[in-house]
Amino acid sequence: MDIQQHVLKLREELNQHNYNYYVLDQPTISDYDFDVKLKELQILEAQHPEFDDEQSPTKRVGGTITKNFETVRHEHRMYSLDNSYSKEDVLDWEARVKKVVEGKVQYVCELKYDGASISLTYENGVLSRAVTRGDGVQGDEVTANIRTIRSVPLRLKGDYPPKFDIRGEIVLPFEGFNKMNEERIEIGEEPYRNPRNTASGSLKLQDSTEVAKRPLDCLLYNIIGSNLNIVTQFESLEKARQWGFKVPKTAVLANSIEEVFEFIDYWNVHRHDLPYETDGVVVKINDLHQQDELGYTSKAPRWAIAYKFKAEQVSTRLNEITYQVGRTGAITPVANLEPVELAGTTVKRASLHNADQIERLDIRVGDEVFVEKGGEIIPKIIAVDFSKRLPNSQPTQYIKNCPECGTELLRNEGEVQHYCPNYNGCHPQIVGRIQHFISRKAMDIEGLGGETVALLVKEGLIRDYSDLYALSKDQVIGLERMAEKSSDNLINGIEASKQVPFERVLYAIGIRYVGEVVAKKLANHYKSIENLAKATIIDLVTVDEIGERIAMSVVDFFGLEQNQRILERLKSFGLKLEISAEKLASQTNKLDGKAFVVSGVFESVSRDELKKLIEDNGGRVVGSISTKTNYVIAGDNMGPSKKAKAEQLQIPIISEYEFMSFL
């Protein structure tokens, strides 16, 4: 056997042993024998660099240094999941599902592992990229670190597609976590707080050799891509196992919601026997065609829901109530607590939400309170232990003036929150608006973070977000943490943001109640900031899904002279305050006011492309057929009850080709 063949044979053997040990948990070789073979391969590769291969098992020991993790856009967005905390919530979700999908519904139940979300891209069977979840739209590339995790296959086996993404969680098993902490305590270091945060932090270590030393694991659960030849979620899990991925075998196929509840009840008790942290169950619609029918909200898939196990609860003392001012002027009362351990972290603060919540709980300084983590993430106070209330306790009086600028607070009729009306003179509002403006989903200005914004405001260099575009390198280079390169990055990032499309600029300027989805609807309807600024409340409420509250907020925003001045400056700096000519050319108003139901499988376009065509031409896509539906676009396998309902209501049923011809 020549050297190259021997190298290939060693790689094949070591990859198989890695798979047996880390994926199947069925080792067929001792650790010593494995290390001997690995050492032999390392020596041969060093002597013969012509046989170098990025997928070699020797690459798993690390050695790559990453100073800055590149931010990259996910090819397929990573959505969050809607959470539920009761079986009633799950039943409500099931009812919504059955209003939309046709025929029998099956569910896949999977455990919700508590780790760091990751997206792995494979091309021609080889790991090409690993990206953290980030904000779901973009994340940080951590490929070098992910390569060191033994349960992540570097090269696949079987009938895998040419290209796809697979999503999962990077977790740190309890056994490995405890061993790491024992070693840290032994050398006098502070122990890590919990497995989830430690796993997440491991992905951003600069030296991949250090990542390789940590016993991280990767559990996969969702395949994303085109032409995968997979028709159900349960089949996708089995396919992933065949290709070499570690897919938890706890997942089951349920034929009814009663079987879903049996799974939930079982694991609510037995989750403590698992080697990993888990905080709930994810329930998914099994049929991928039905998943397509259900689609997504702006934040989460409609075809899945997370059932969260009951949160851990502790009691502690409330030492003080302070008040925070948000970017919109909304006031949030905050409970400052005697530090207490809760679900692996030290809790010192919890939101009290608003004056009504304080009154409802009758919460007072000095009370002993019960705290839990909502969804085991955000701490919240759920009750007061009245048996321990101090005799001299006084009811909480909600503040009347802004804690930052002293302005008298307002509370609009029908709203639960107080707010500070000092729009242009309240420091947290000024800083908060600019921080929102530069955020990832808005202008996404590289090189500029929240702390830098606060510093720029403090130094008097900016007073609103339009001032960013007048900054020069000479003004920022002397600031804290601003050297030559970081100053260049900041100025270049600001300049590059001028290319951000209109709908994101509209979201960035921070009109109250105008989130991403509303900003997109307003941008598509009015085409430019100039047209939107002229709109009346009556005009605005005629736009799909724009209610009176949003309409009033939009009119109020453009009614402020200060905002008009800022927008004029943004225009003079060259920001995109109207839909681009290219996008306008692809849009018409042909479908204005028309509502479409899209059902079935299509040949010439994907379902998402079809929906985009409808929206780009002024129409709207709705989930179910009603008297307000104008057309049903039907593909193959359209549900019979949908067809019957459309015929009963005499709603025209057209094919994708008839729709294209109409356009």
Secondary structure, DSSP 8 states (H G I E B T S, - for coil): --HHHHHHHHHHHHHHHHIIIIISS---S-HHHHHHHHHHHHHHHHH-GGG--TTSGGGGG---B-SS--EEE-SS------EE-SHHHHHHHHHHHHHH--S---EEEEEEE-SEEEEEEEETTEEEEEEE-TTSSEEEB-HHHHTT-TTS-SB--SS--SEEEEEEEEE--HHHHHHHHHHHHHTT----S-HHHHHHHHTT-SBHHHHHTS--EEEEEEEE-SS----BHHHHHHHHHHHT----TT-EEESSHHHHHHHHHHHHHHGGGSSS-EEEEEEEESBHHHHHHH-B-SSSBTTEEEEE----EEEEEEEEEEEEE-TTSBEEEEEEEEEEEETTEEEEEEE--SHHHHHHHT--TT-EEEEEEETTTEEEEEEE-GGG--TT-------SB-TTT--B-B--TT-S--B---TTT-HHHHHHHHHHHHSTTTT--TT--HHHHHHHHHTTS-SSGGGGGG--HHHHTTSTT--HHHHHHHHHHHHHGGGS-HHHHHHHTT-TT--HHHHHHHHHHH-BHHHHHH--HHHHTTSTT--HHHHHHHHHHHH-HHHHHHHHHHHHTT---B--HHHHHT--STTTT-EEEEESB-SSS-HHHHHHHHHHTT-EE-SS--TT--EEEE-BT--HHHHHHHHHTT--EE-HHHHHHH-
